[in-house]
């Protein structure tokens, strides 16, 4: 339990808070305005994590020896260059931090990952397996972290206030359960893009005149 809480802690430097998952670009395009717009965007982000990340988490957790193949599959799946770069950046940060914090458990995995693109979702599953944690917790924490990170970005972008963001997060509980139930058992062959508009908007991030986030 304590290790799960540590991995879910916002103080665990996994790199997620440098990214808005496309929210910044969506806000500048005026596709997201106010609390209702943020709520809609974060729901799309959760579904996208369900369809686009949980299958890779599950596959890497069940067979960490397949990490190289799953990393390659993530590279092929993430055709949006901004999302692809964000996945690799967060994957490197997460693995590096986990290897420093839990050196004994992560030493073999860290060596296995040398030369890979280091995409976030398969690494998330492999790290949780190496730490002796459960798949159910791994998937739920990833979904919850997705919601938290988007809402944190919304606060820093001035789209909602801190208390408003926390109220939105509390309201997302049933949706998080729904997405986990629908996507937790999916295989890699089920990978899908569930939020194409958000993906298109995120792809414009590098062309924004001013940017607070990396993606």
Secondary structure per residue as TSV (DSSP state, phi and psi in degrees):
chain	resnum	aa	ss	phi	psi
A	1	X	-	360.0	-43.2
A	2	X	H	-67.7	-35.5
A	3	X	H	-68.5	-38.3
A	4	X	H	-60.4	-45.0
A	5	X	H	-64.2	-36.7
A	6	X	H	-64.5	-43.0
A	7	X	H	-68.8	-28.8
A	8	X	H	-83.2	-15.5
A	9	X	S	-63.9	134.8
A	10	X	T	-64.5	-18.1
A	11	X	T	-79.9	-12.1
A	12	X	S	-74.0	113.5
A	13	X	-	-76.6	79.1
A	14	X	-	-99.6	0.7
A	15	X	S	90.0	-3.7
A	16	X	G	-65.3	-29.8
A	17	X	G	-77.7	-3.7
A	18	X	G	-88.1	-0.2
A	19	X	-	-127.0	145.6
A	20	X	-	-109.7	3.1
A	21	X	T	59.4	28.8
A	22	X	T	94.3	-4.3
A	23	X	H	-62.7	-39.5
A	24	X	H	-62.2	-45.2
A	25	X	H	-65.6	-39.6
A	26	X	H	-64.5	-39.4
A	27	X	H	-67.1	-41.6
A	28	X	H	-69.0	-26.2
A	29	X	T	-84.1	-0.2
A	30	X	T	62.7	27.9
A	31	X	S	-87.1	-15.3
A	32	X	-	-130.1	118.5
A	33	X	-	-139.9	128.8
A	34	X	H	70.5	-176.4
A	35	X	H	-63.9	-38.2
A	36	X	H	-64.8	-41.4
A	37	X	H	-64.4	-40.6
A	38	X	H	-64.4	-43.6
A	39	X	H	-60.2	-42.4
A	40	X	H	-64.9	-42.9
A	41	X	H	-66.0	-42.6
A	42	X	H	-68.8	-32.1
A	43	X	H	-64.9	-42.6
A	44	X	H	-61.8	-39.9
A	45	X	H	-64.1	-37.8
A	46	X	H	-66.9	-43.9
A	47	X	H	-64.1	-38.0
A	48	X	H	-64.7	-38.6
A	49	X	H	-64.1	-36.0
A	50	X	H	-64.4	-48.9
A	51	X	H	-83.3	-30.1
A	52	X	H	-103.1	-8.8
A	53	X	T	-126.4	-43.8
A	54	X	H	-58.4	-36.5
A	55	X	H	-61.4	-37.9
A	56	X	H	-71.5	-38.3
A	57	X	H	-60.2	-47.6
A	58	X	H	-62.2	-47.3
A	59	X	H	-63.3	-42.2
A	60	X	H	-70.1	-34.6
A	61	X	H	-66.7	-43.3
A	62	X	H	-73.5	-29.2
A	63	X	-	-146.8	82.3
A	64	X	G	-59.7	-21.3
A	65	X	G	-66.8	-15.6
A	66	X	G	-90.8	12.1
A	67	X	H	-55.9	-43.6
A	68	X	H	-61.7	-44.3
A	69	X	H	-65.5	-40.3
A	70	X	H	-70.6	-35.6
A	71	X	H	-62.6	-42.2
A	72	X	H	-65.1	-37.5
A	73	X	H	-65.4	-40.0
A	74	X	H	-63.8	-39.7
A	75	X	H	-61.1	-40.7
A	76	X	H	-71.7	-39.0
A	77	X	H	-68.8	-39.2
A	78	X	-	-85.9	80.0
A	79	X	-	-77.5	-23.3
A	80	X	S	-69.6	116.8
A	81	X	H	-64.0	-30.1
A	82	X	H	-71.6	-46.3
A	83	X	H	-64.8	-37.3
A	84	X	H	-62.6	-47.6
A	85	X	H	-63.9	-40.7
A	86	X	H	-63.1	-40.7
A	87	X	H	-62.6	-43.4
A	88	X	H	-68.9	-39.8
A	89	X	H	-64.4	-46.1
A	90	X	H	-69.2	-35.6
A	91	X	H	-62.8	-44.9
A	92	X	H	-62.0	-44.1
A	93	X	H	-64.7	-42.6
A	94	X	H	-66.0	-46.6
A	95	X	H	-65.9	-42.6
A	96	X	H	-61.6	-44.3
A	97	X	H	-66.0	-46.5
A	98	X	H	-60.9	-39.0
A	99	X	H	-67.6	-30.3
A	100	X	H	-77.7	-37.7
A	101	X	H	-79.1	-36.9
A	102	X	S	-124.1	65.0
A	103	X	H	-61.8	-39.5
A	104	X	H	-66.3	-45.1
A	105	X	H	-72.4	-31.0
A	106	X	H	-98.8	-4.4
A	107	X	H	-57.8	-48.1
A	108	X	H	-62.8	-41.7
A	109	X	H	-66.4	-39.9
A	110	X	H	-61.0	-40.7
A	111	X	H	-68.2	-38.1
A	112	X	H	-65.1	-29.2
A	113	X	T	-84.2	-5.3
A	114	X	T	-59.5	130.0
A	115	X	T	89.4	-4.5
A	116	X	S	-88.3	167.2
A	117	X	-	-71.1	-24.9
A	118	X	-	67.1	52.8
A	119	X	-	-71.4	147.5
A	120	X	H	-65.4	-49.4
A	121	X	H	-61.3	-51.6
A	122	X	H	-63.8	-35.4
A	123	X	H	-64.6	-38.0
A	124	X	H	-57.6	-47.9
A	125	X	H	-64.2	-43.4
A	126	X	H	-66.4	-38.5
A	127	X	H	-66.8	-44.6
A	128	X	H	-62.1	-37.5
A	129	X	H	-65.6	-43.6
A	130	X	H	-63.3	-28.8
A	131	X	T	-87.4	0.9
A	132	X	T	76.1	23.3
A	133	X	-	-95.7	173.9
A	134	X	-	-92.0	151.6
A	135	X	H	-64.6	-41.6
A	136	X	H	-58.1	-46.1
A	137	X	H	-64.9	-39.9
A	138	X	H	-60.0	-44.8
A	139	X	H	-71.2	-41.4
A	140	X	H	-66.2	-41.8
A	141	X	H	-67.0	-36.4
A	142	X	H	-63.6	-44.0
A	143	X	H	-63.3	-45.8
A	144	X	H	-63.2	-40.8
A	145	X	H	-64.7	-35.6
A	146	X	H	-59.9	-47.6
A	147	X	H	-62.9	-47.0
A	148	X	H	-60.5	-43.4
A	149	X	H	-66.5	-40.2
A	150	X	H	-65.6	-42.6
A	151	X	H	-67.5	-35.7
A	152	X	H	-62.6	-41.7
A	153	X	H	-63.5	-38.3
A	154	X	H	-62.9	-37.8
A	155	X	H	-65.2	-46.2
A	156	X	H	-69.3	-23.1
A	157	X	T	-86.5	-3.7
A	158	X	T	77.9	19.2
A	159	X	S	-82.6	-32.9
A	160	X	S	-142.2	163.3
A	161	X	-	-87.1	171.7
A	162	X	H	-64.6	-44.3
A	163	X	H	-68.3	-37.2
A	164	X	H	-62.7	-40.8
A	165	X	H	-64.4	-41.3
A	166	X	H	-67.3	-35.7
A	167	X	H	-65.3	-39.6
A	168	X	H	-63.4	-41.8
A	169	X	H	-62.4	-41.2
A	170	X	H	-63.3	-36.7
A	171	X	H	-72.8	-16.0
A	172	X	T	-82.9	-3.5
A	173	X	H	-51.9	-52.8
A	174	X	H	-60.5	-37.3
A	175	X	H	-67.0	-41.4
A	176	X	H	-59.8	-41.2
A	177	X	H	-64.6	-41.2
A	178	X	H	-63.4	-45.3
A	179	X	H	-66.6	-41.0
A	180	X	H	-62.6	-42.3
A	181	X	H	-65.3	-37.8
A	182	X	H	-78.8	-33.2
A	183	X	H	-115.3	-13.3
A	184	X	T	-61.2	-27.7
A	185	X	T	-99.9	6.7
A	186	X	-	-71.2	149.6
A	187	X	-	-99.1	174.0
A	188	X	G	-60.6	-31.0
A	189	X	G	-66.9	-12.7
A	190	X	G	-94.5	0.6
A	191	X	-	-51.2	134.3
A	192	X	-	-151.7	156.4
A	193	X	-	-94.7	107.0
A	194	X	S	-91.2	-13.4
A	195	X	-	-134.9	72.1
A	196	X	H	-62.8	-35.4
A	197	X	H	-65.5	-44.1
A	198	X	H	-62.5	-36.5
A	199	X	H	-65.3	-43.0
A	200	X	H	-63.3	-42.5
A	201	X	H	-65.5	-41.1
A	202	X	H	-61.5	-33.0
A	203	X	T	-64.7	-16.1
A	204	X	T	-90.5	0.0
A	205	X	G	-55.9	-41.5
A	206	X	G	-67.1	-15.8
A	207	X	G	-96.5	0.0
A	208	X	-	-65.6	142.7
A	209	X	S	-65.3	-41.5
A	210	X	S	-133.7	143.2
A	211	X	-	-138.4	137.6
A	212	X	S	-96.7	-29.5
A	213	X	S	-113.7	167.4
A	214	X	-	-83.1	-21.1
A	215	X	-	-155.0	360.0
